[in-house]
């Protein structure tokens, strides 16, 4: 399909050139009318080819198995939106014989491959990692919000950035940040208690976890990433908090439809230029965030020039000391850490509370371990919390690992082949799009056993299971990916979640406000419960 898109693009260019150099061929003597008519005709032809001709007759990927129930408009998904059909993919992986790769179609009969075996994951994530990149439409969407940092960079630029940022995420640095994670967890707990005390009716103890999770994770990434407390917990109306609310607002149906059209035409850059309300919000939010990060970089440089200043352990300070990033690239990296770092952790904390509401026995057992080993939050001068203390809590870490496995905040990522290559020895043409899905792989019985679809922290307990969960391959746990494009901040993220969850579970018992309601999810850059986890929090005495 990639080569045919180039043919259609060449037609567009050819038309413009022909009308420019041969105006006598214009319809009614009007170049504008002629171009408009011909572009419309070619666009319709392109859509017709995509919807009807290509998947039936011209796909070069016919040797990969595919579900049989393909519709000309919705593909194999039954959805009119750009959705990844996770539930269907799990069923296909079980019922359709395959050697590690399945082919399917989404809305508009757009073709995708998805991976079902560790051997193929090893190829695409490790040995051929730089043969594949994020598709242009995804890069365009993410770059607006996250800057041109390590998450967006490709090829040699990515290798350079990762090499020079990796020291900032080494365990020797992350372990020094545990007190930051814990102190913000304590602050959040105290503010939730205060909020509950001010309620007029004692039975009114429902909170929306997303609000607190977003604010605390933003504060943490500010302190750990920049050495600056944004104070979002105490001041939810801060400029930065409001800016992220603008940026990560759920897109409306109209935006989703336009995005589908952009994907069918192979480019979504024009979407950001439309004068829609959502675009205005995103542009304002991103401009505010970028301006704030520039100020922070300037202030941090001044601070670091002071010979008497204490050496900072935050991420950007470590990167600045390397001397390998100019100011704008530092801004891009900070945009990435602020946006991706706080959104993914906020999602993970929501999933953790949701899972513990659904499994009260796990909640009780975890609380027992936490209260037996950590100092009470309501004591003003508790003993210090360090990395060794948190890391020694086996069940806490088992629960966190199971939350991340069972409810990955980023359920899939897409890669496009940058050149003609192979997977499993079979040709993969340039432009082929491959969906790598933690939501699929993390739940495969072939890798995790017959209880793969059950939330079970005990799978991480016992000799040799703390890091594997008993899975048959390290590629079975895909939430942070693997290889040179794996999440550089996975140690940071797991430590942050452990500290925050410990603070909350030790301080409250909680249950869902509507325990029998079906789970609905909000999909965007990350995935989380649509209602933000409405839960009834009951403060517990003695901690």
C-alpha positions in Angstrom: 0.0 0.0 0.0 3.0 2.3 0.7 4.1 2.2 -2.9 0.6 2.9 -4.3 0.3 5.9 -1.9 3.5 7.3 -3.5 1.9 6.8 -7.0 -1.1 8.8 -5.9 1.1 11.5 -4.4 3.0 11.7 -7.7 -0.3 12.1 -9.5 -1.2 15.1 -7.3 2.2 16.7 -8.0 1.9 15.9 -11.7 -1.5 17.5 -12.0 -0.3 20.7 -10.4 2.8 20.9 -12.6 0.7 20.1 -15.8 -1.8 22.8 -15.1 0.9 25.3 -14.2 2.9 24.7 -17.4 -0.1 24.1 -19.7 -2.8 26.5 -18.6 -4.7 25.9 -21.9 -5.7 22.5 -20.6 -7.6 23.9 -17.7 -11.3 23.3 -17.3 -13.2 26.5 -18.4 -9.8 28.3 -18.3 -9.6 28.0 -14.5 -6.6 26.4 -13.0 -8.2 26.3 -9.5 -11.3 24.5 -10.7 -9.3 22.1 -12.7 -7.0 21.2 -9.8 -9.9 20.9 -7.4 -11.8 18.5 -9.8 -8.8 16.3 -10.6 -7.6 16.1 -7.0 -11.1 15.1 -5.9 -11.2 12.4 -8.6 -7.8 11.0 -7.6 -8.7 11.1 -3.9 -11.9 9.2 -4.6 -9.9 6.7 -6.7 -7.3 6.4 -3.9 -10.0 5.6 -1.3 -11.7 3.1 -3.7 -8.4 1.3 -4.2 -7.8 1.2 -0.4 -11.3 0.0 0.4 -12.0 -2.6 -2.3 -9.0 -3.4 -4.6 -5.9 -3.5 -2.4 -6.9 -6.0 0.3 -8.5 -8.4 -2.1 -6.0 -8.4 -5.0 -2.8 -6.5 -4.4 -1.6 -7.0 -0.8 1.9 -8.5 -0.7 1.2 -9.9 2.7 -1.2 -12.7 1.7 1.0 -15.4 3.1 0.2 -14.2 6.7 -3.1 -15.7 8.1 -6.0 -13.4 8.6 -9.6 -13.6 10.0 -12.2 -14.4 7.5 -14.9 -11.8 8.4 -13.6 -8.7 6.7 -16.0 -5.9 5.9 -15.1 -3.3 3.1 -15.4 -0.4 5.6 -14.7 -1.7 9.1 -12.2 -4.4 8.2 -12.1 -7.2 10.8 -12.8 -4.9 13.7 -16.5 -4.0 13.3 -15.6 -0.4 14.4 -15.8 2.8 12.4 -13.0 4.3 14.5 -9.3 3.7 14.6 -9.4 1.2 17.3 -7.0 -1.7 18.1 -9.3 -4.7 18.6 -7.6 -6.1 21.6 -10.3 -8.6 22.6 -10.5 -9.9 19.0 -6.8 -10.1 18.7 -6.6 -12.3 21.8 -9.2 -14.6 20.2 -7.4 -14.7 16.9 -4.1 -15.6 18.5 -5.8 -18.6 20.1 -7.9 -19.8 17.2 -6.1 -18.9 14.0 -3.0 -21.1 13.3 0.0 -18.8 12.9 3.8 -18.8 13.2 4.0 -15.5 15.2 2.4 -13.0 12.8 -1.3 -12.3 12.1 -2.7 -10.0 9.4 -5.9 -8.0 10.0 -7.7 -4.9 8.8 -9.1 -1.9 10.7 -11.5 0.8 9.5 -11.1 1.7 5.9 -9.5 -1.7 5.2 -6.2 -0.3 6.5 -3.8 -3.3 6.8 -2.0 -4.2 9.9 0.2 -7.1 11.2 0.4 -8.0 14.8 3.0 -10.2 16.6 2.2 -13.2 18.7 5.6 -14.9 19.4 8.7 -14.1 21.3 10.9 -15.0 18.3 9.3 -12.4 16.1 9.2 -9.8 18.9 13.0 -10.3 19.3 13.5 -9.6 15.6 11.4 -6.4 15.5 12.4 -5.0 18.9 16.1 -6.0 19.0 17.9 -7.3 16.0 15.9 -5.1 13.5 14.7 -2.4 15.8 15.9 0.4 13.5 14.3 -1.1 10.4 11.0 0.0 11.9 9.8 3.4 13.2 6.7 5.1 14.5 4.4 5.9 11.5 4.5 9.5 10.4 0.9 10.2 11.5 1.7 9.1 15.1 5.0 11.1 15.1 3.0 14.2 14.0 0.4 13.7 16.7 2.9 13.0 19.5 5.4 15.7 18.6 2.9 18.5 19.2 2.5 17.3 22.8 5.8 15.7 23.7 8.4 17.7 21.7 11.0 16.1 19.6 12.6 14.1 22.5 13.7 10.5 22.9 10.2 9.1 22.5 9.9 10.6 19.0 13.5 10.4 17.8 14.5 7.7 15.3 17.7 6.1 14.0 21.0 7.7 14.9 19.4 10.6 16.6 17.6 8.2 19.0 20.8 6.2 19.6 22.6 9.5 20.6 19.8 10.6 22.9 19.4 7.3 24.6 23.1 6.9 25.2 23.4 10.3 26.8 20.2 10.1 28.8 20.6 6.6 30.1 22.9 7.5 33.0 20.1 9.7 34.4 17.8 6.7 34.7 20.5 4.3 36.1 19.4 2.7 39.4 22.1 4.7 41.3 20.1 7.8 40.4 16.6 6.4 40.7 17.2 5.1 44.2 17.9 8.6 45.3 14.5 9.6 44.1 12.5 7.2 46.3 12.2 9.8 49.1 10.7 12.2 46.6 8.1 9.6 45.5 7.2 8.7 49.1 7.0 12.3 50.3 4.6 13.2 47.5 2.6 10.0 48.2 2.3 11.2 51.8 1.2 14.7 50.8 -1.5 13.3 48.5 -2.8 11.0 51.3 -3.0 13.9 53.7 -4.8 16.1 51.2 -7.3 13.3 50.4 -8.0 12.9 54.1 -8.5 16.7 54.4 -10.8 16.7 51.4 -12.9 13.9 53.0 -13.1 15.7 56.3 -14.6 18.8 54.7 -17.5 16.8 53.1 -20.9 17.8 54.5 -22.2 14.2 54.6 -19.9 11.6 56.2 -21.2 9.0 53.7 -20.0 11.2 50.8 -16.5 9.7 50.5 -16.3 9.1 46.8 -13.3 10.5 45.0 -12.2 10.4 41.4 -8.7 8.8 41.5 -7.7 10.3 38.1 -7.7 13.8 39.5 -5.3 12.9 42.4 -3.2 10.6 40.3 -2.6 13.2 37.6 -1.7 15.9 40.1 0.7 13.8 42.1 2.5 12.3 39.1 2.9 15.8 37.6 4.5 17.0 40.9 6.8 14.0 41.0 8.0 14.4 37.4 8.6 18.0 38.2 10.8 17.3 41.3 12.5 14.1 39.9 12.8 15.4 36.4 13.7 19.1 37.0 14.2 19.6 40.8 11.1 21.8 40.8 7.9 21.3 42.8 4.9 22.3 40.6 2.7 22.0 43.7 -0.2 20.7 41.7 -1.5 18.7 44.6 -2.2 21.8 46.6 -2.9 24.1 43.7 -4.9 22.2 41.1 -5.5 25.4 39.2 -1.9 26.0 38.4 -1.0 26.9 34.9 0.8 23.7 34.2 -2.0 21.5 35.5 -4.5 23.3 33.4 -2.3 23.1 30.4 -2.1 19.4 30.6 -5.9 19.2 31.1 -6.2 21.0 27.7 -3.6 18.8 26.0 -4.9 15.4 27.1 -8.6 16.2 26.8 -10.5 13.3 25.1 -10.9 14.0 21.4 -14.4 14.4 20.0 -16.1 12.2 17.4 -15.4 14.8 14.7 -11.7 14.8 15.4 -11.6 11.0 15.3 -13.3 10.9 11.9 -10.9 13.5 10.5 -8.0 11.4 11.9 -9.3 8.4 10.0 -9.5 10.4 6.8 -5.9 11.6 7.3 -4.7 8.1 7.9 -6.4 6.9 4.7 -4.7 9.7 2.8 -1.4 9.1 4.5 -0.9 12.4 6.3 -2.5 14.0 9.3 -0.4 17.1 9.6 -3.1 19.2 8.2 -5.4 18.2 11.1 -3.4 20.3 13.5 -4.0 23.4 11.4 -7.8 23.2 11.4 -9.4 26.0 13.5 -11.2 23.6 15.8 -11.8 24.2 19.4 -9.7 21.2 20.4 -6.8 22.3 18.3 -6.9 25.7 19.9 -6.9 24.1 23.4 -4.0 21.8 22.4 -2.0 24.7 20.9 -2.5 26.9 23.9 -1.6 24.1 26.3 1.5 23.1 24.4 2.7 26.7 24.1 2.3 27.2 27.8 4.1 24.0 28.6 7.0 24.7 26.2 7.4 28.3 27.5 7.4 26.9 31.1 10.1 24.3 30.2 12.3 27.0 28.6 12.1 29.1 31.7 13.0 26.1 33.9 16.0 25.2 31.7 17.3 28.8 31.9 16.8 28.9 35.7 18.4 25.5 36.1 21.5 26.5 34.2 21.9 29.6 36.4 21.6 27.4 39.5 24.2 24.9 38.2 26.7 27.7 37.5 26.9 28.4 41.2 30.0 26.5 42.5 28.5 26.3 46.0 25.2 24.8 44.8 24.3 21.2 45.8 24.7 18.7 43.1 21.2 17.9 41.7 20.1 14.3 41.0 17.1 15.1 38.9 17.0 13.9 35.3 17.5 17.1 33.4 20.4 18.2 35.6 22.2 14.9 34.9 21.5 15.4 31.1 22.8 19.0 31.3 26.0 18.0 33.0 26.7 15.7 30.1 27.1 18.8 27.9 25.6 16.9 24.9 22.3 18.7 24.6 21.5 22.3 23.5 18.8 24.3 25.1 16.0 23.4 22.7 16.8 19.7 22.8 16.7 19.9 26.6 13.3 21.5 26.3 12.2 18.6 24.0 13.4 16.0 26.5 11.7 17.8 29.4 8.5 18.0 27.4 8.8 14.2 26.8 9.4 13.5 30.5 6.6 15.8 31.7 4.0 14.6 29.2 4.7 10.9 28.9 6.1 10.4 32.4 3.2 11.8 34.3 0.4 10.5 32.0 1.6 6.9 32.1 2.0 6.8 35.9 -1.3 8.5 36.5 -2.9 5.7 34.4 -1.0 3.0 36.2 -2.2 4.3 39.6 -5.8 4.4 38.4 -5.5 0.8 37.2 -3.9 -0.2 40.5 -6.8 1.2 42.6 -9.3 -0.3 40.2 -7.7 -3.8 40.4 -7.5 -3.7 44.2 -11.2 -2.7 44.3 -12.0 -5.7 42.2 -9.8 -7.9 44.3 -10.4 -6.9 48.0 -8.4 -10.0 49.2 -5.3 -8.7 47.5 -6.0 -5.2 48.9 -6.1 -6.6 52.5 -3.0 -8.7 52.1 -1.1 -5.8 50.6 -2.2 -3.5 53.4 -0.9 -5.9 56.0 2.5 -6.0 54.4 2.7 -2.2 54.1 1.6 -1.4 57.6 4.0 -4.0 59.1 7.0 -2.6 57.3 6.6 1.1 56.6 6.3 4.0 59.1 2.8 5.5 59.6 2.1 8.5 57.5 0.3 10.4 60.2 3.4 10.5 62.3 5.2 13.8 61.7 8.8 12.5 62.1 8.8 8.9 60.7 11.9 7.0 59.9 13.4 7.5 56.4 12.1 5.7 53.5 14.7 4.5 51.1 14.9 2.3 48.0 16.0 -0.8 50.0 12.9 -0.6 52.2 10.4 -0.3 49.4 12.2 -2.9 47.2 12.1 -5.4 50.1 8.3 -5.5 50.1 7.8 -8.6 47.9 4.0 -8.5 47.7 3.9 -4.8 47.0 6.3 -5.3 44.0 4.3 -8.3 42.9 1.1 -6.3 42.9 2.7 -3.5 40.9 4.2 -5.9 38.4 0.8 -7.6 38.0 -1.0 -4.2 37.5 1.5 -3.3 34.8 1.1 -6.7 33.2 -2.6 -7.0 33.4 -3.5 -3.3 32.7 -0.7 -1.8 30.5 -1.1 2.0 30.4 0.1 1.9 26.7 -1.7 -1.2 25.3 -0.1 -1.1 21.9 2.5 0.7 19.8 2.7 0.8 16.0 5.8 0.5 13.8 6.2 1.0 10.1 8.9 -0.7 8.0 11.4 1.9 6.8 12.7 -0.4 4.0 12.0 -3.7 2.5 13.0 -6.2 5.2 12.0 -9.6 6.6 10.3 -11.1 9.7 10.5 -14.9 10.2 12.3 -15.0 6.8 9.2 -13.7 5.0 9.3 -10.4 3.1 8.0 -7.3 4.8 7.6 -4.5 2.2 8.5 -0.9 3.0 5.5 0.9 4.5 4.0 -2.2 6.2 2.5 -1.3 9.6 3.0 -3.6 12.5 1.1 -3.4 15.8 3.1 -4.5 18.9 0.5 -5.1 21.6 1.3 -5.5 25.3 -2.4 -6.0 25.8 -2.3 -9.0 23.6 1.1 -10.5 24.6 0.8 -9.9 28.3 -2.4 -12.0 28.3 -1.4 -15.0 26.1 -1.9 -18.4 27.8 0.9 -19.8 25.6 3.3 -17.5 27.5 1.7 -17.0 30.9 -0.2 -20.3 31.5 -3.9 -21.0 31.8 -4.5 -18.2 34.3 -3.1 -15.5 31.9 -6.5 -13.7 31.9 -6.7 -13.6 35.7 -5.3 -10.8 37.9 -2.9 -12.8 40.2 0.0 -11.1 41.9 1.2 -14.5 43.3 2.6 -15.3 39.9 5.4 -12.9 40.8 6.1 -14.6 44.2 8.4 -17.5 44.8 12.0 -18.3 43.8 12.9 -17.0 40.4 9.6 -15.4 39.8 10.1 -11.8 41.1 11.2 -10.6 37.7 9.5 -13.1 35.3 6.1 -13.8 36.8 6.7 -17.4 35.8 6.4 -16.6 32.1 8.2 -18.8 29.6 10.0 -15.8 27.9 11.1 -12.4 28.9 9.2 -11.1 25.8 6.0 -12.2 27.5 6.1 -9.0 29.6 5.8 -6.3 27.0 4.6 -3.2 28.9 7.9 -1.5 28.6 8.9 -3.1 25.3 12.4 -4.5 24.9 15.6 -3.7 23.1 17.0 -0.2 22.2 13.5 1.3 22.0 12.4 -0.1 25.4 11.1 2.5 27.9 14.2 4.2 29.3 12.2 5.1 32.5 10.8 1.8 33.5 12.8 1.6 36.7 11.7 5.1 37.6 8.0 4.3 36.8 7.9 1.0 38.8 9.5 2.7 41.8 7.1 5.7 41.6 4.0 3.4 41.4 5.2 1.3 44.3 5.7 4.3 46.6 2.4 5.9 45.7 0.4 2.7 46.0 2.0 1.9 49.4 1.0 5.3 50.7 -2.6 5.0 49.5 -3.2 1.3 50.5 -1.7 1.8 53.9 -4.0 4.8 54.6 -7.4 3.9 53.1 -9.6 1.0 52.3 -11.5 1.6 49.1 -14.2 0.1 46.9 -15.7 1.1 43.6 -18.7 3.5 43.8 -20.4 1.4 41.1 -19.0 -2.1 41.5 -21.3 -3.7 39.0 -20.8 -1.2 36.2 -19.1 -2.5 33.1 -15.5 -1.3 32.6 -15.3 1.5 30.0 -11.9 2.9 29.0 -10.7 6.2 27.8 -8.2 5.8 24.9 -5.7 8.5 24.0 -2.0 8.6 24.3 -2.6 6.1 27.2 -5.5 4.0 28.3 -7.3 4.3 31.6 -10.8 3.7 33.1 -13.2 6.2 31.5 -14.7 7.5 34.7 -11.3 8.1 36.3 -12.0 5.4 38.9 -14.8 6.6 41.1 -14.1 4.9 44.4 -15.3 5.3 48.0 -12.3 5.9 50.2 -12.5 5.2 54.0 -9.6 6.6 56.1 -8.0 4.0 58.4 -6.8 4.8 61.9 -3.4 4.1 63.3 -1.4 4.9 60.2 
